[in-house]
Amino acid sequence: LFSMVLRNHGSLMSRLPRRAFSSAKLVSTKQAGENSQVAVIRMDDGKMNAFSFDMIRELHEQLSIVEGAGAVVLTGNSQCFSAGFDLSVMGKGPSAEAAQLLHDGGELLFRLLQFPRPLVIAAPGHSLALGAIVLFSGDMRVGPSNLPKTKFGLNEVHIGMPIPRFGMELARWRLAPNYLTRATTLGTIFDAADALAAGYLDCTVPAVEVEQHAISIAQKHAKLGEGFRMTKRFERQAMLDQCREFLKTDTALFS
């Protein structure tokens, strides 16, 4: 059962149906933390967790289920958080299908950025392209300290694609200014230590501890209430409004 603080005045218990915590094909959810206040959403396609139409749809389904949780952890499999969009669609060049996938990915990202509960991202493995952009949506981001070959970054320019303008705006918002050109225009790929300095991550721990540390952070913030929701909106609303306008331009570019 998830308990949550709905208002600053006090706490209420929110009960979610047990059937809600089931495994879908690509995305699963489990309860964790003290009094099961934390929901852990796991992406796992058995490979690189590409953001396909199905992955995006299943993530939306699970996010709807866990909106009553105290806090949420979003993670991937041990190999990869996500390596970005489904290249079987995006790799073919501009098309109606590519434009739709870009639009759907953008809308998922905006939902994560506006999620009403604390969102902690546990990135145990590679985070590239849209996977790296999704890191910008986490209220806290945890990565591995002892896996130097784990890659973080926006590699679009190396595969002949521009970074979507909404992604560039998010990079500008979240990355350290002195890393911005390296991270975007030059498509530099970082290890976890440099990703921490650049602004992709907030902390690193040994790889086997990444998920549990993220759960601990989520637990610590699970009782935040209306003040958290309002402040989160104030912090990023102007940036999100700009990103939504850029998504329209990006969609046209990819169509």
N, C-alpha and C positions, 0 to 999 in steps of 0.2 A: 504494500500500500504506500502511496505517496502522501506525505504531509506537506503542506505549503502554507506560507503566510500570505494571505490575500491582501491584507491592508496593514498599515502601521499599528492599528488599534489592537491587533491580537492575531491569533492563529486559528485556522480551521483545518479539519481533515478533509482531504479530497480523495475519494475512492475511485479508482479506475477499474474497469472490468478486467478480470484476469485474462480473458481471451484477447485483450488488446496487446498483450506482450507475447507475440507469436513471431515466428520466423517467416519472412517472405523469401522470395527466390534470391534477392540480392542484398536486402537490408533486413536486419533483425534488431530487436530491442530487448533489453533485460533491465531488471531493477538492481540497484546497488546502493551502497552507503548506509549510514545509520537510519534505521526505520524505513529503509528502501525509498529514501527521498530523491535519489538520483536515478535518472534514466540514461542508459548507455545505448546509443544508436550505433550499430556497426555496419559499415559497408564492406561487402566481401563478394566479389564476382569470381574469386579464385585466381585472379590475375592482378591487374593494375588498377582496378576500381574505376574504370572509365565512366564518365558521366554520359550515359546513354539515355534515351527516352525512358526506358524501363527503370533505370537507376534513379532518375529524377522523380518519376512518378512514385516509386516506393518510398523515397525519402520524404516526399510531401505527406504520404499516408502516415508514416511513423511520426513525423513532426506534429501532425494533428492529434495523434494519440497522446503524446507526452506533454502537451501544453499545460496540463495540470500538475506536472512534476515540480519538485522544489528547484531542481537544476538539471541540466542535460549535458552529457558528454557525447561528442561525435567523434568516431574513430574509424579506422580502416582495418586491414589485415596486417599481419606481421611484416609483410614485404612492402606494402604501399598504403599510404593514406589515399591518394588518388593521383594519377598521372594526367588528368585532364579530360577533355571531351573525347567522345567516341570518334576515333579517326576514320572508322569505316564510313562515317557521315561527313565529318569536317575535312577529311583528307582528299575528298573528291573535288574541292574547290567550291565556288559560290553556287548555291542552289536553293530552292525553296525549303528543302529538308534541312540543309545546313543553317539557314536563317531561323527556322523554327527551333532547332536544337539550341542555337545560341540564345534565342529569346527565352526558352524554357530554363536554360542554365542561369541566365541573368535573374529571372524571377525567383528561382530557388535561392540564389545568393542574397537577394534582397529580403527574402523571408527570414533567412538565417540572421541577417544583420538587424532585423526588427524583432527577433524572437523575444517573447515577453519574459522568459526566464533566463537566468545566467547560462551561457553557452560556453563550455570548455572544449577545446579541440585537442585530442590526443593523436599526434602524428608519429606513429612508431616507425614509419618507413617513408619512401619517396613521396614528395609533394611537389608536383610539377604542373605548369600551365594553369588550367582552371583549378586544379588541386591546390596550387599555391595561392591562387586568388581567394579560394574558400577559407584559407587560413586567416585572411584579413577579417573575416566575419566573426571570429571567436572573441569572446570577452577575455579569455586567457587561452594561450596555446602552449602545449608541452611537446617537446621532441626528445630524441635519444642523444645522450651525451657521449656514448661509446661506440657509435657506428659511423666512422668517418666517411664511408662510401655512400651513406644515405644522402640523397640529393633534394635540394629545395630550390625552386626558382621558376622564372617565367621564360621558358625556352622557345616561345613562339617564333621569334625572328630566325631561329636556327632551322626551323622546318618550313620557312617561307611564308609565314602568316604574321599579320600584325596583332599586337595585343589589342583586344577590344577597348574602345575608349572608356567604357565603364570600368574595365579592369585597370586601366591606367589611372583613372581617378581614385580608385580604391588603393592602388599602390602609392599614389601621392599622399593619400590620407594616412596610411599606416606605416610605410617604410621610412627609415631614417633618411633625411634629405641627401646626405652625402653618399648614399647607396643607390639613389633612384635611377640615375643614368646607367650605372652598371647593371642594375637589376632588370631594367626594362629595355632600353635602346640597345644595349649590348648583350642582353639575354644571359647574363652571368649566372651560372649554377653554383650554389653554395653548399658547403657541408653544414652540419647543425650548429657548430660554433659560430660560423660567419652568418648563418641564418638568424641566430639569436641577436647578433650585433646589428644586422640589417633591419630587423623588425618583423620577420616572418614568425618568430617564436618569442615567447616571454620567459621560458625557463627550459632547462634540459636536465634529465635524470637518466640513469642507466636504462637501457632499452626495455628490460624486463619490468621496470617500474613505471613506464610511461602511463599506461592506462590507470593504474591504481593511484598514481599521483594526481592525474586529472580528476579522478573520482573524489579524492580528498579535497581538492580545490573547489569542486562543484559543491560538495557537502558543506564546506565553510560558508558558501554564499547562498545556500538553499532557502534561507529564511528572509532574504531580501524581498521587499514588497513593492507597493505602489511608487515609492520614491525612486527605486531602482528603475522601474519601467519608464517613468517620466524623464529621468535624467538620461537614460539610454536614448530615448527619442530626441531629447534636446541636443545631445552630443552629435548625432549623426543625421538628423533629418535633412539639413541643407545639402549635405553631401549626397544623400540618397536621392533627393529631388534631381540633382544634377545627373546622377548615374542613370536615372530612369530616362531622362532626355537623351543621354548618350546611347542607351540601349536601342532607341528608335533608329538612330543613325547607324549603329553597328549592324542591326538587323538588315537594313537596306544594303549595306556594304557586302554582306555575306549572301544575299539573295541572288 
